[in-house]
Amino acid sequence: MTSVHPSEQPAGPSAPPPGVSETLAAGRILPVVVLEDARAAAPLGAALTAGGLRTVEVTFRTDAAVDAIRAMSEDPRLFVGAGTVLTPGQVDEAVAAGARFIVCPGFSPRVVAHCQQVGVPVFPGAATPTEIQMAIDAGLDTVKFFPAEQLGGVPMIKALAAPFRAIRFIPTGGVHTGNLRDYLGLPSVLAVGGTWMVAPGLLAEGRWDDVTELTAAAVAAARKS
Ligand SMILES: O=C(O)C(=O)C[C@H](O)[C@H](O)COP(=O)(O)O
């Protein structure tokens, strides 16, 4: 990239601290994990790092989330966040378990405010201009764009990025190795998220070599963008 995107200028006081954004900007891929059994967290973390990624989002879609966040946070190679966070209580549970960032599917003013109060970076979902303005009003500069493909994918992000020049997106939903470069080629995209390298079937069967292989393929594709 030859030009500097406005979002790379010094961030505001409420923006995520450099740790999260830098780690995401380095790997450019955020695996979104749905774990049924927290005992799989450690081998999964090892498989992801072997494939070249260290940032991971563990979703609150299952009861194993808190234990999985705790287990993965013990691995110093990993930068663990919590996803599908819908309530302030889940923010507290996630942070107590070691989560270093919070991701939400949509924009909840009370979840965002609570994250800011406890000092944990938050990436809320924002799918419309109104929701993006809510994020800006809250002092944020990065949002999840979910479900990315269903909402219009790359053309939609281009259209949204035009008026919101300082906003960065983490498109998630329908992203995979075959299309991630289209997203990562946009200057407004910080990283892409998705489940394709950590599909529930792979995790249930403990197919860690496959997770590593899919992760490495995604990392290689991202490097070409
Ligand atoms: O659970 C959440 O909080 C979400 O927002 C949903 C996930 O990020 C998407 O389901 C990932 O989408 P796929 O990669 O297409 O599977």
The ligand as a Gaussian input file, in Angstrom:
#p B3LYP/6-31G(d) Opt

LIG

0 1
 O      -21.198000     -15.558000      16.309000
 C      -21.094000     -14.373000      16.009000
 O      -20.949000     -13.486000      16.834000
 C      -21.125000     -13.952000      14.634000
 O      -21.171000     -12.794000      14.383000
 C      -21.150000     -14.935000      13.597000
 C      -19.843000     -15.396000      13.018000
 O      -18.865000     -14.418000      13.005000
 C      -20.149000     -15.868000      11.657000
 O      -21.108000     -16.876000      11.745000
 C      -19.001000     -16.378000      10.883000
 O      -19.477000     -16.640000       9.609000
 P      -18.951000     -17.822000       8.707000
 O      -17.460000     -17.684000       8.606000
 O      -19.636000     -17.644000       7.405000
 O      -19.345000     -19.082000       9.423000

